[in-house]
Structure formats: structure tokens, C-alpha cells
Amino acid sequence: MSNDLFSKQMQDQLKQLKSELSKGRSTSNSTDENSKPTENVALPSKQQIAKQVKKYDSEHLDDDKMLFMQAMAGVRPIKDKNLANKTKTTVKPDATTLAKRASATGTDASESHQLSDMQALLNPVSGESYLSYKVATLQNKVFNQLKQGKIRWHRAVDLHGSTIEEAREAVSSLIHQAQKNNETSVKIVHGKGVDSILKTCVNGWLRQIPDVLAFCSAPAEQGGNGAVLVLLKQRKNLQ
């Protein structure tokens, strides 16, 4: 009987020990779960990331980069002059250049304009006078467009500092080259001068050239009374 009691006591002790052990495990698990709570972690925004990157760059900027940035402060890029400017259509060599070019290439009888200096000088004009000329068949609408500077010109020549002979050759060469390239409008800068001799000659020469449909003093922004805009006949078959 004692053996049965002993066995029962042992069994009760074992049950108690198991109960205590199970309580200890549950307590331990509960502690672990409480020590590691699961929470939603908010991800950083793009602005916060950008600030961190900027802060990192500023903190890790070496001396070479700092010196380079200081040296380049206020520096602007230089425009590449070798690039073609599509908006620029003016070609304005001086009269001497055009005269030499014409002499070097030679001039056929069909290309030259027989211009009389005397006929031009017999009708002097003042430096401030407004030049105006058109053939009778030209529409007034087109002439008004020329006066307003609305007809695009592609070639020009500057007669400042040239002799009468150089200016005459330059005007003739300019008109021939324009017609050769199917261009119907040119600009001639004659200036005003004390005696306005070159202006007087240009006024007289252009009236003698059959291919000139009209000419007039340029608008103020294109030279005013110191230049003329010239409208030419189109000669597509000219070689």
C-alpha cells in the first residue's frame, strides 16, 4: 500500500512540475512576443531621400570639387561661332571686295551694266533726302511692302570708303550675283556724307538698270536714308 501512496505522491509531484514548466514556457513566449512588437514602419518619402543625398554630397565633397566649383562660379558657356546661324541672311561685303572679285572672275558683256556716272551726277540728291523709284507696271502693294521693309533681302553691300568706280562695279556685281541665285531683293548701304556723292550715284545707276523694278530708302531700323532696298526682276534662266 505504501508503494501505491508513494507512487501517487510521485505522480502528483510530476504533474505539479509539468504545470510549473508549462507556465514558465508560456510566460517566456509572452515576454518574447511583447519584447518584439510588430509595427508598421513608414518608408521615407522622395523629398526625404533627396535631402539625405544632398546632405551626403555636401559632407563628402572633396577639396578638388570645391576648388573647381569656386573657379567656375559665374562662368558662362561660349557660343560656338562655327555653327550656322539660320536666321542670319545678310551678306554685306564692302565695295572694294566686290570690285576686286568682279575683276578677278571677269565680266561678260551680257552680265555688265552700262552705267553712266555723268547721268547720275547730273541729278544730285541730299544726304537726308528719301529715295523712291518704281516702274509703272509694278503693283503699289508690292512697292509699299518694299518701303516697309517687309520684302526679305539676302545680299547687301557697304559702299563706305569706296571710290565711284569701285562703287559702280560693286553695285553691278551685287545685282548680278543676286539674280544668278534667284534673289529678288538686295540692300545697298551708300551712307549720307557731306556731298552725298555715292548716294547720288546709286540713285542714278539703279534707274539705268533694266532689271531694277523699284528701290527706296530703307526703314530707320535698316539704315534709313543711308541705304536703299532694291527690288529686282527674277531671271531664272540666268547661268
Rosetta constraint file for C-alpha pairs under 8 A:
AtomPair CA 1 CA 5 HARMONIC 6.39 0.50
AtomPair CA 2 CA 6 HARMONIC 5.97 0.50
AtomPair CA 3 CA 7 HARMONIC 5.96 0.50
AtomPair CA 4 CA 8 HARMONIC 6.13 0.50
AtomPair CA 5 CA 9 HARMONIC 6.13 0.50
AtomPair CA 6 CA 10 HARMONIC 6.03 0.50
AtomPair CA 7 CA 11 HARMONIC 6.07 0.50
AtomPair CA 8 CA 12 HARMONIC 6.19 0.50
AtomPair CA 9 CA 13 HARMONIC 6.18 0.50
AtomPair CA 10 CA 14 HARMONIC 6.10 0.50
AtomPair CA 11 CA 15 HARMONIC 6.17 0.50
AtomPair CA 12 CA 16 HARMONIC 6.17 0.50
AtomPair CA 13 CA 17 HARMONIC 6.07 0.50
AtomPair CA 14 CA 18 HARMONIC 6.12 0.50
AtomPair CA 15 CA 19 HARMONIC 6.08 0.50
AtomPair CA 16 CA 20 HARMONIC 6.18 0.50
AtomPair CA 17 CA 21 HARMONIC 6.08 0.50
AtomPair CA 18 CA 22 HARMONIC 6.03 0.50
AtomPair CA 19 CA 23 HARMONIC 6.23 0.50
AtomPair CA 20 CA 24 HARMONIC 6.19 0.50
AtomPair CA 21 CA 25 HARMONIC 6.37 0.50
AtomPair CA 22 CA 26 HARMONIC 6.27 0.50
AtomPair CA 23 CA 27 HARMONIC 6.10 0.50
AtomPair CA 24 CA 28 HARMONIC 6.09 0.50
AtomPair CA 25 CA 29 HARMONIC 6.08 0.50
AtomPair CA 26 CA 30 HARMONIC 6.04 0.50
AtomPair CA 27 CA 31 HARMONIC 6.13 0.50
AtomPair CA 28 CA 32 HARMONIC 6.24 0.50
AtomPair CA 29 CA 33 HARMONIC 6.16 0.50
AtomPair CA 30 CA 34 HARMONIC 6.17 0.50
AtomPair CA 31 CA 35 HARMONIC 6.00 0.50
AtomPair CA 32 CA 36 HARMONIC 6.30 0.50
AtomPair CA 33 CA 37 HARMONIC 6.42 0.50
AtomPair CA 44 CA 48 HARMONIC 6.04 0.50
AtomPair CA 44 CA 49 HARMONIC 6.61 0.50
AtomPair CA 45 CA 49 HARMONIC 6.32 0.50
AtomPair CA 46 CA 50 HARMONIC 6.10 0.50
AtomPair CA 47 CA 51 HARMONIC 6.21 0.50
AtomPair CA 48 CA 52 HARMONIC 6.27 0.50
AtomPair CA 49 CA 53 HARMONIC 6.21 0.50
AtomPair CA 50 CA 54 HARMONIC 6.08 0.50
AtomPair CA 51 CA 55 HARMONIC 6.02 0.50
AtomPair CA 52 CA 56 HARMONIC 6.03 0.50
AtomPair CA 53 CA 57 HARMONIC 6.12 0.50
AtomPair CA 54 CA 58 HARMONIC 6.17 0.50
AtomPair CA 55 CA 59 HARMONIC 6.15 0.50
AtomPair CA 56 CA 60 HARMONIC 6.09 0.50
AtomPair CA 57 CA 61 HARMONIC 5.81 0.50
AtomPair CA 61 CA 65 HARMONIC 6.44 0.50
AtomPair CA 61 CA 66 HARMONIC 6.81 0.50
AtomPair CA 62 CA 66 HARMONIC 6.41 0.50
AtomPair CA 63 CA 67 HARMONIC 6.10 0.50
AtomPair CA 64 CA 68 HARMONIC 6.12 0.50
AtomPair CA 65 CA 69 HARMONIC 6.14 0.50
AtomPair CA 66 CA 70 HARMONIC 6.22 0.50
AtomPair CA 67 CA 71 HARMONIC 6.11 0.50
AtomPair CA 68 CA 72 HARMONIC 6.16 0.50
AtomPair CA 69 CA 73 HARMONIC 6.13 0.50
AtomPair CA 89 CA 153 HARMONIC 7.70 0.50
AtomPair CA 89 CA 154 HARMONIC 5.33 0.50
AtomPair CA 89 CA 155 HARMONIC 7.47 0.50
AtomPair CA 90 CA 153 HARMONIC 7.48 0.50
AtomPair CA 90 CA 154 HARMONIC 5.43 0.50
AtomPair CA 90 CA 155 HARMONIC 5.55 0.50
AtomPair CA 90 CA 156 HARMONIC 6.47 0.50
AtomPair CA 91 CA 154 HARMONIC 6.88 0.50
AtomPair CA 91 CA 155 HARMONIC 5.01 0.50
AtomPair CA 91 CA 156 HARMONIC 5.54 0.50
AtomPair CA 91 CA 157 HARMONIC 7.43 0.50
AtomPair CA 92 CA 155 HARMONIC 6.52 0.50
AtomPair CA 92 CA 156 HARMONIC 4.51 0.50
AtomPair CA 92 CA 157 HARMONIC 4.54 0.50
AtomPair CA 92 CA 158 HARMONIC 6.15 0.50
AtomPair CA 93 CA 97 HARMONIC 6.38 0.50
AtomPair CA 93 CA 98 HARMONIC 6.92 0.50
AtomPair CA 93 CA 156 HARMONIC 7.20 0.50
AtomPair CA 93 CA 157 HARMONIC 5.29 0.50
AtomPair CA 93 CA 158 HARMONIC 6.25 0.50
AtomPair CA 94 CA 98 HARMONIC 6.62 0.50
AtomPair CA 94 CA 157 HARMONIC 5.59 0.50
AtomPair CA 94 CA 158 HARMONIC 4.67 0.50
AtomPair CA 94 CA 159 HARMONIC 5.85 0.50
AtomPair CA 94 CA 160 HARMONIC 7.38 0.50
AtomPair CA 95 CA 99 HARMONIC 6.03 0.50
AtomPair CA 95 CA 157 HARMONIC 6.42 0.50
AtomPair CA 95 CA 158 HARMONIC 6.06 0.50
AtomPair CA 95 CA 159 HARMONIC 5.02 0.50
AtomPair CA 95 CA 160 HARMONIC 7.64 0.50
AtomPair CA 95 CA 162 HARMONIC 6.07 0.50
AtomPair CA 95 CA 166 HARMONIC 5.87 0.50
AtomPair CA 95 CA 167 HARMONIC 5.44 0.50
AtomPair CA 95 CA 169 HARMONIC 7.70 0.50
AtomPair CA 95 CA 170 HARMONIC 5.00 0.50
AtomPair CA 95 CA 171 HARMONIC 7.84 0.50
AtomPair CA 96 CA 100 HARMONIC 6.11 0.50
AtomPair CA 96 CA 162 HARMONIC 6.35 0.50
AtomPair CA 96 CA 166 HARMONIC 5.78 0.50
AtomPair CA 96 CA 167 HARMONIC 7.55 0.50
AtomPair CA 96 CA 170 HARMONIC 7.29 0.50
AtomPair CA 97 CA 101 HARMONIC 6.08 0.50
AtomPair CA 97 CA 170 HARMONIC 7.96 0.50
AtomPair CA 98 CA 102 HARMONIC 6.10 0.50
AtomPair CA 98 CA 169 HARMONIC 7.24 0.50
AtomPair CA 98 CA 170 HARMONIC 5.00 0.50
AtomPair CA 98 CA 173 HARMONIC 6.70 0.50
AtomPair CA 98 CA 174 HARMONIC 7.56 0.50
AtomPair CA 99 CA 103 HARMONIC 6.26 0.50
AtomPair CA 99 CA 166 HARMONIC 5.55 0.50
AtomPair CA 99 CA 167 HARMONIC 7.60 0.50
AtomPair CA 99 CA 169 HARMONIC 5.23 0.50
AtomPair CA 99 CA 170 HARMONIC 5.16 0.50
AtomPair CA 99 CA 173 HARMONIC 7.50 0.50
AtomPair CA 100 CA 104 HARMONIC 6.10 0.50
AtomPair CA 101 CA 105 HARMONIC 6.23 0.50
AtomPair CA 102 CA 106 HARMONIC 5.78 0.50
AtomPair CA 102 CA 107 HARMONIC 6.66 0.50
AtomPair CA 102 CA 169 HARMONIC 7.36 0.50
AtomPair CA 102 CA 170 HARMONIC 7.97 0.50
AtomPair CA 102 CA 173 HARMONIC 6.52 0.50
AtomPair CA 103 CA 107 HARMONIC 7.33 0.50
AtomPair CA 107 CA 111 HARMONIC 6.26 0.50
AtomPair CA 107 CA 112 HARMONIC 6.29 0.50
AtomPair CA 108 CA 112 HARMONIC 6.36 0.50
AtomPair CA 111 CA 176 HARMONIC 6.78 0.50
AtomPair CA 112 CA 172 HARMONIC 6.86 0.50
AtomPair CA 113 CA 172 HARMONIC 6.24 0.50
AtomPair CA 113 CA 209 HARMONIC 6.73 0.50
AtomPair CA 115 CA 168 HARMONIC 7.71 0.50
AtomPair CA 115 CA 205 HARMONIC 5.89 0.50
AtomPair CA 115 CA 208 HARMONIC 6.54 0.50
AtomPair CA 115 CA 209 HARMONIC 7.74 0.50
AtomPair CA 116 CA 120 HARMONIC 6.54 0.50
AtomPair CA 116 CA 205 HARMONIC 7.07 0.50
AtomPair CA 117 CA 121 HARMONIC 6.13 0.50
AtomPair CA 117 CA 201 HARMONIC 6.64 0.50
AtomPair CA 117 CA 204 HARMONIC 7.80 0.50
AtomPair CA 117 CA 205 HARMONIC 7.47 0.50
AtomPair CA 118 CA 122 HARMONIC 6.14 0.50
AtomPair CA 119 CA 123 HARMONIC 7.30 0.50
AtomPair CA 119 CA 204 HARMONIC 6.78 0.50
AtomPair CA 120 CA 124 HARMONIC 7.41 0.50
AtomPair CA 120 CA 200 HARMONIC 6.49 0.50
AtomPair CA 120 CA 201 HARMONIC 5.12 0.50
AtomPair CA 120 CA 202 HARMONIC 7.69 0.50
AtomPair CA 120 CA 203 HARMONIC 7.02 0.50
AtomPair CA 120 CA 204 HARMONIC 3.95 0.50
AtomPair CA 120 CA 205 HARMONIC 6.23 0.50
AtomPair CA 121 CA 197 HARMONIC 7.70 0.50
AtomPair CA 121 CA 200 HARMONIC 6.32 0.50
AtomPair CA 121 CA 201 HARMONIC 6.15 0.50
AtomPair CA 121 CA 204 HARMONIC 7.27 0.50
AtomPair CA 123 CA 200 HARMONIC 7.14 0.50
AtomPair CA 123 CA 204 HARMONIC 7.36 0.50
AtomPair CA 124 CA 197 HARMONIC 7.62 0.50
AtomPair CA 124 CA 200 HARMONIC 5.22 0.50
AtomPair CA 125 CA 129 HARMONIC 6.46 0.50
AtomPair CA 125 CA 196 HARMONIC 7.08 0.50
AtomPair CA 125 CA 199 HARMONIC 7.21 0.50
AtomPair CA 125 CA 200 HARMONIC 5.36 0.50
AtomPair CA 126 CA 192 HARMONIC 7.70 0.50
AtomPair CA 126 CA 195 HARMONIC 7.28 0.50
AtomPair CA 126 CA 196 HARMONIC 6.09 0.50
AtomPair CA 126 CA 200 HARMONIC 7.77 0.50
AtomPair CA 127 CA 191 HARMONIC 7.69 0.50
AtomPair CA 127 CA 192 HARMONIC 4.30 0.50
AtomPair CA 127 CA 193 HARMONIC 6.35 0.50
AtomPair CA 127 CA 194 HARMONIC 7.28 0.50
AtomPair CA 127 CA 195 HARMONIC 7.29 0.50
AtomPair CA 127 CA 196 HARMONIC 5.21 0.50
AtomPair CA 127 CA 199 HARMONIC 7.27 0.50
AtomPair CA 127 CA 225 HARMONIC 7.29 0.50
AtomPair CA 127 CA 226 HARMONIC 7.48 0.50
AtomPair CA 128 CA 192 HARMONIC 7.00 0.50
AtomPair CA 128 CA 225 HARMONIC 6.03 0.50
AtomPair CA 128 CA 226 HARMONIC 7.97 0.50
AtomPair CA 129 CA 225 HARMONIC 6.74 0.50
AtomPair CA 130 CA 216 HARMONIC 7.33 0.50
AtomPair CA 130 CA 217 HARMONIC 5.68 0.50
AtomPair CA 130 CA 225 HARMONIC 5.97 0.50
AtomPair CA 131 CA 203 HARMONIC 7.19 0.50
AtomPair CA 131 CA 215 HARMONIC 7.47 0.50
AtomPair CA 131 CA 216 HARMONIC 4.99 0.50
AtomPair CA 131 CA 217 HARMONIC 5.08 0.50
AtomPair CA 131 CA 225 HARMONIC 7.62 0.50
AtomPair CA 131 CA 228 HARMONIC 7.49 0.50
AtomPair CA 132 CA 214 HARMONIC 7.69 0.50
AtomPair CA 132 CA 215 HARMONIC 5.89 0.50
AtomPair CA 132 CA 216 HARMONIC 4.25 0.50
AtomPair CA 132 CA 217 HARMONIC 6.66 0.50
AtomPair CA 133 CA 207 HARMONIC 7.78 0.50
AtomPair CA 133 CA 214 HARMONIC 5.26 0.50
AtomPair CA 133 CA 215 HARMONIC 5.31 0.50
AtomPair CA 133 CA 216 HARMONIC 6.25 0.50
AtomPair CA 134 CA 138 HARMONIC 6.74 0.50
AtomPair CA 134 CA 143 HARMONIC 7.42 0.50
AtomPair CA 134 CA 213 HARMONIC 5.71 0.50
AtomPair CA 134 CA 214 HARMONIC 3.96 0.50
AtomPair CA 134 CA 215 HARMONIC 6.51 0.50
AtomPair CA 135 CA 213 HARMONIC 5.57 0.50
AtomPair CA 135 CA 214 HARMONIC 6.34 0.50
AtomPair CA 138 CA 142 HARMONIC 7.16 0.50
AtomPair CA 138 CA 143 HARMONIC 7.15 0.50
AtomPair CA 138 CA 213 HARMONIC 6.97 0.50
AtomPair CA 138 CA 214 HARMONIC 7.93 0.50
AtomPair CA 139 CA 143 HARMONIC 6.46 0.50
AtomPair CA 140 CA 144 HARMONIC 6.04 0.50
AtomPair CA 141 CA 145 HARMONIC 6.37 0.50
AtomPair CA 142 CA 146 HARMONIC 6.40 0.50
AtomPair CA 143 CA 147 HARMONIC 6.32 0.50
AtomPair CA 143 CA 214 HARMONIC 7.20 0.50
AtomPair CA 144 CA 148 HARMONIC 6.21 0.50
AtomPair CA 145 CA 149 HARMONIC 6.26 0.50
AtomPair CA 145 CA 150 HARMONIC 5.17 0.50
AtomPair CA 145 CA 151 HARMONIC 6.14 0.50
AtomPair CA 146 CA 150 HARMONIC 5.95 0.50
AtomPair CA 146 CA 151 HARMONIC 5.50 0.50
AtomPair CA 146 CA 215 HARMONIC 7.75 0.50
AtomPair CA 146 CA 216 HARMONIC 7.51 0.50
AtomPair CA 146 CA 229 HARMONIC 7.06 0.50
AtomPair CA 146 CA 231 HARMONIC 7.54 0.50
AtomPair CA 147 CA 216 HARMONIC 6.28 0.50
AtomPair CA 147 CA 217 HARMONIC 7.33 0.50
AtomPair CA 147 CA 218 HARMONIC 6.77 0.50
AtomPair CA 147 CA 219 HARMONIC 7.01 0.50
AtomPair CA 147 CA 229 HARMONIC 7.89 0.50
AtomPair CA 148 CA 218 HARMONIC 7.88 0.50
AtomPair CA 148 CA 219 HARMONIC 6.40 0.50
AtomPair CA 149 CA 218 HARMONIC 6.84 0.50
AtomPair CA 149 CA 219 HARMONIC 6.29 0.50
AtomPair CA 149 CA 222 HARMONIC 7.92 0.50
AtomPair CA 149 CA 229 HARMONIC 7.82 0.50
AtomPair CA 151 CA 185 HARMONIC 7.27 0.50
AtomPair CA 152 CA 185 HARMONIC 6.74 0.50
AtomPair CA 153 CA 183 HARMONIC 7.75 0.50
AtomPair CA 153 CA 184 HARMONIC 7.49 0.50
AtomPair CA 153 CA 185 HARMONIC 4.65 0.50
AtomPair CA 153 CA 186 HARMONIC 4.97 0.50
AtomPair CA 153 CA 187 HARMONIC 6.67 0.50
AtomPair CA 153 CA 229 HARMONIC 7.93 0.50
AtomPair CA 154 CA 178 HARMONIC 7.97 0.50
AtomPair CA 154 CA 183 HARMONIC 6.97 0.50
AtomPair CA 154 CA 185 HARMONIC 6.74 0.50
AtomPair CA 154 CA 186 HARMONIC 6.12 0.50
AtomPair CA 155 CA 174 HARMONIC 7.41 0.50
AtomPair CA 155 CA 178 HARMONIC 6.93 0.50
AtomPair CA 155 CA 185 HARMONIC 7.53 0.50
AtomPair CA 155 CA 186 HARMONIC 5.03 0.50
AtomPair CA 155 CA 187 HARMONIC 6.33 0.50
AtomPair CA 156 CA 174 HARMONIC 7.37 0.50
AtomPair CA 156 CA 186 HARMONIC 5.57 0.50
AtomPair CA 156 CA 187 HARMONIC 4.45 0.50
AtomPair CA 156 CA 188 HARMONIC 5.52 0.50
AtomPair CA 156 CA 189 HARMONIC 7.44 0.50
AtomPair CA 157 CA 170 HARMONIC 7.42 0.50
AtomPair CA 157 CA 171 HARMONIC 7.65 0.50
AtomPair CA 157 CA 174 HARMONIC 7.25 0.50
AtomPair CA 157 CA 187 HARMONIC 6.65 0.50
AtomPair CA 157 CA 188 HARMONIC 5.18 0.50
AtomPair CA 157 CA 189 HARMONIC 6.09 0.50
AtomPair CA 158 CA 188 HARMONIC 6.31 0.50
AtomPair CA 158 CA 189 HARMONIC 4.73 0.50
AtomPair CA 158 CA 190 HARMONIC 6.47 0.50
AtomPair CA 159 CA 167 HARMONIC 5.94 0.50
AtomPair CA 159 CA 170 HARMONIC 8.00 0.50
AtomPair CA 159 CA 188 HARMONIC 7.51 0.50
AtomPair CA 159 CA 189 HARMONIC 5.96 0.50
AtomPair CA 159 CA 190 HARMONIC 5.17 0.50
AtomPair CA 159 CA 191 HARMONIC 7.54 0.50
AtomPair CA 159 CA 198 HARMONIC 7.65 0.50
AtomPair CA 160 CA 189 HARMONIC 7.56 0.50
AtomPair CA 160 CA 190 HARMONIC 6.33 0.50
AtomPair CA 160 CA 191 HARMONIC 6.61 0.50
AtomPair CA 162 CA 166 HARMONIC 5.83 0.50
AtomPair CA 162 CA 167 HARMONIC 5.99 0.50
AtomPair CA 163 CA 167 HARMONIC 6.05 0.50
AtomPair CA 164 CA 168 HARMONIC 6.07 0.50
AtomPair CA 164 CA 198 HARMONIC 6.84 0.50
AtomPair CA 164 CA 201 HARMONIC 7.80 0.50
AtomPair CA 165 CA 169 HARMONIC 6.32 0.50
AtomPair CA 166 CA 170 HARMONIC 6.06 0.50
AtomPair CA 167 CA 171 HARMONIC 6.14 0.50
AtomPair CA 167 CA 198 HARMONIC 7.58 0.50
AtomPair CA 168 CA 172 HARMONIC 6.26 0.50
AtomPair CA 168 CA 202 HARMONIC 7.95 0.50
AtomPair CA 168 CA 205 HARMONIC 7.79 0.50
AtomPair CA 169 CA 173 HARMONIC 5.97 0.50
AtomPair CA 170 CA 174 HARMONIC 5.95 0.50
AtomPair CA 171 CA 175 HARMONIC 6.32 0.50
AtomPair CA 171 CA 188 HARMONIC 7.65 0.50
AtomPair CA 171 CA 202 HARMONIC 7.95 0.50
AtomPair CA 172 CA 176 HARMONIC 6.27 0.50
AtomPair CA 173 CA 177 HARMONIC 6.07 0.50
AtomPair CA 174 CA 178 HARMONIC 6.16 0.50
AtomPair CA 174 CA 186 HARMONIC 7.83 0.50
AtomPair CA 175 CA 179 HARMONIC 6.27 0.50
AtomPair CA 175 CA 186 HARMONIC 7.39 0.50
AtomPair CA 175 CA 232 HARMONIC 7.95 0.50
AtomPair CA 176 CA 180 HARMONIC 6.09 0.50
AtomPair CA 177 CA 181 HARMONIC 6.38 0.50
AtomPair CA 178 CA 182 HARMONIC 6.27 0.50
AtomPair CA 178 CA 183 HARMONIC 4.87 0.50
AtomPair CA 178 CA 184 HARMONIC 6.84 0.50
AtomPair CA 178 CA 185 HARMONIC 7.60 0.50
AtomPair CA 178 CA 186 HARMONIC 7.31 0.50
AtomPair CA 179 CA 183 HARMONIC 5.43 0.50
AtomPair CA 179 CA 184 HARMONIC 6.69 0.50
AtomPair CA 179 CA 232 HARMONIC 7.68 0.50
AtomPair CA 179 CA 233 HARMONIC 7.76 0.50
AtomPair CA 179 CA 234 HARMONIC 6.42 0.50
AtomPair CA 179 CA 235 HARMONIC 6.06 0.50
AtomPair CA 179 CA 236 HARMONIC 7.74 0.50
AtomPair CA 179 CA 238 HARMONIC 7.30 0.50
AtomPair CA 180 CA 235 HARMONIC 7.51 0.50
AtomPair CA 180 CA 236 HARMONIC 7.66 0.50
AtomPair CA 180 CA 238 HARMONIC 5.83 0.50
AtomPair CA 180 CA 239 HARMONIC 6.41 0.50
AtomPair CA 182 CA 234 HARMONIC 6.14 0.50
AtomPair CA 182 CA 235 HARMONIC 6.62 0.50
AtomPair CA 182 CA 236 HARMONIC 6.11 0.50
AtomPair CA 183 CA 232 HARMONIC 7.88 0.50
AtomPair CA 183 CA 234 HARMONIC 7.13 0.50
AtomPair CA 184 CA 231 HARMONIC 5.77 0.50
AtomPair CA 184 CA 232 HARMONIC 4.71 0.50
AtomPair CA 184 CA 233 HARMONIC 6.23 0.50
AtomPair CA 184 CA 234 HARMONIC 5.93 0.50
AtomPair CA 185 CA 229 HARMONIC 7.11 0.50
AtomPair CA 185 CA 230 HARMONIC 5.50 0.50
AtomPair CA 185 CA 231 HARMONIC 4.69 0.50
AtomPair CA 185 CA 232 HARMONIC 5.89 0.50
AtomPair CA 186 CA 229 HARMONIC 6.01 0.50
AtomPair CA 186 CA 230 HARMONIC 5.30 0.50
AtomPair CA 186 CA 231 HARMONIC 6.90 0.50
AtomPair CA 187 CA 227 HARMONIC 7.04 0.50
AtomPair CA 187 CA 228 HARMONIC 5.82 0.50
AtomPair CA 187 CA 229 HARMONIC 4.69 0.50
AtomPair CA 187 CA 230 HARMONIC 6.11 0.50
AtomPair CA 188 CA 227 HARMONIC 5.55 0.50
AtomPair CA 188 CA 228 HARMONIC 5.39 0.50
AtomPair CA 188 CA 229 HARMONIC 6.62 0.50
AtomPair CA 188 CA 230 HARMONIC 7.75 0.50
AtomPair CA 189 CA 223 HARMONIC 7.47 0.50
AtomPair CA 189 CA 226 HARMONIC 6.15 0.50
AtomPair CA 189 CA 227 HARMONIC 4.20 0.50
AtomPair CA 189 CA 228 HARMONIC 6.58 0.50
AtomPair CA 190 CA 198 HARMONIC 5.88 0.50
AtomPair CA 190 CA 199 HARMONIC 5.39 0.50
AtomPair CA 190 CA 202 HARMONIC 7.43 0.50
AtomPair CA 190 CA 226 HARMONIC 5.81 0.50
AtomPair CA 190 CA 227 HARMONIC 5.54 0.50
AtomPair CA 190 CA 228 HARMONIC 7.82 0.50
AtomPair CA 191 CA 196 HARMONIC 7.39 0.50
AtomPair CA 191 CA 198 HARMONIC 7.50 0.50
AtomPair CA 191 CA 199 HARMONIC 6.68 0.50
AtomPair CA 191 CA 225 HARMONIC 7.65 0.50
AtomPair CA 191 CA 226 HARMONIC 4.14 0.50
AtomPair CA 191 CA 227 HARMONIC 6.34 0.50
AtomPair CA 192 CA 196 HARMONIC 5.01 0.50
AtomPair CA 192 CA 198 HARMONIC 7.94 0.50
AtomPair CA 192 CA 199 HARMONIC 6.55 0.50
AtomPair CA 192 CA 225 HARMONIC 7.37 0.50
AtomPair CA 192 CA 226 HARMONIC 5.36 0.50
AtomPair CA 193 CA 197 HARMONIC 7.47 0.50
AtomPair CA 196 CA 200 HARMONIC 6.18 0.50
AtomPair CA 197 CA 201 HARMONIC 6.18 0.50
AtomPair CA 198 CA 202 HARMONIC 6.10 0.50
AtomPair CA 199 CA 203 HARMONIC 6.15 0.50
AtomPair CA 199 CA 226 HARMONIC 7.82 0.50
AtomPair CA 200 CA 204 HARMONIC 6.32 0.50
AtomPair CA 201 CA 205 HARMONIC 5.91 0.50
AtomPair CA 202 CA 206 HARMONIC 6.01 0.50
AtomPair CA 203 CA 207 HARMONIC 6.72 0.50
AtomPair CA 204 CA 208 HARMONIC 6.80 0.50
AtomPair CA 205 CA 209 HARMONIC 6.76 0.50
AtomPair CA 206 CA 212 HARMONIC 6.56 0.50
AtomPair CA 206 CA 215 HARMONIC 7.89 0.50
AtomPair CA 207 CA 212 HARMONIC 7.28 0.50
AtomPair CA 211 CA 232 HARMONIC 5.61 0.50
AtomPair CA 211 CA 233 HARMONIC 5.25 0.50
AtomPair CA 212 CA 230 HARMONIC 7.05 0.50
AtomPair CA 212 CA 231 HARMONIC 6.06 0.50
AtomPair CA 212 CA 232 HARMONIC 4.69 0.50
AtomPair CA 212 CA 233 HARMONIC 6.41 0.50
AtomPair CA 213 CA 230 HARMONIC 7.75 0.50
AtomPair CA 213 CA 231 HARMONIC 5.50 0.50
AtomPair CA 213 CA 232 HARMONIC 5.35 0.50
AtomPair CA 213 CA 233 HARMONIC 6.34 0.50
AtomPair CA 214 CA 230 HARMONIC 5.93 0.50
AtomPair CA 214 CA 231 HARMONIC 5.14 0.50
AtomPair CA 214 CA 232 HARMONIC 7.20 0.50
AtomPair CA 215 CA 228 HARMONIC 6.39 0.50
AtomPair CA 215 CA 229 HARMONIC 5.44 0.50
AtomPair CA 215 CA 230 HARMONIC 4.29 0.50
AtomPair CA 215 CA 231 HARMONIC 6.03 0.50
AtomPair CA 216 CA 228 HARMONIC 5.31 0.50
AtomPair CA 216 CA 229 HARMONIC 5.62 0.50
AtomPair CA 216 CA 230 HARMONIC 6.88 0.50
AtomPair CA 217 CA 224 HARMONIC 6.16 0.50
AtomPair CA 217 CA 225 HARMONIC 5.25 0.50
AtomPair CA 217 CA 226 HARMONIC 7.37 0.50
AtomPair CA 217 CA 227 HARMONIC 5.77 0.50
AtomPair CA 217 CA 228 HARMONIC 4.28 0.50
AtomPair CA 217 CA 229 HARMONIC 6.28 0.50
AtomPair CA 218 CA 222 HARMONIC 5.74 0.50
AtomPair CA 218 CA 223 HARMONIC 5.81 0.50
AtomPair CA 218 CA 224 HARMONIC 4.74 0.50
AtomPair CA 218 CA 225 HARMONIC 6.32 0.50
AtomPair CA 218 CA 226 HARMONIC 7.68 0.50
AtomPair CA 218 CA 227 HARMONIC 5.62 0.50
AtomPair CA 218 CA 228 HARMONIC 5.06 0.50
AtomPair CA 218 CA 229 HARMONIC 5.69 0.50
AtomPair CA 219 CA 223 HARMONIC 6.46 0.50
AtomPair CA 219 CA 224 HARMONIC 4.87 0.50
AtomPair CA 219 CA 225 HARMONIC 7.82 0.50
AtomPair CA 220 CA 224 HARMONIC 3.98 0.50
AtomPair CA 220 CA 225 HARMONIC 7.58 0.50
AtomPair CA 222 CA 227 HARMONIC 7.68 0.50
AtomPair CA 223 CA 227 HARMONIC 5.36 0.50
AtomPair CA 224 CA 228 HARMONIC 7.95 0.50
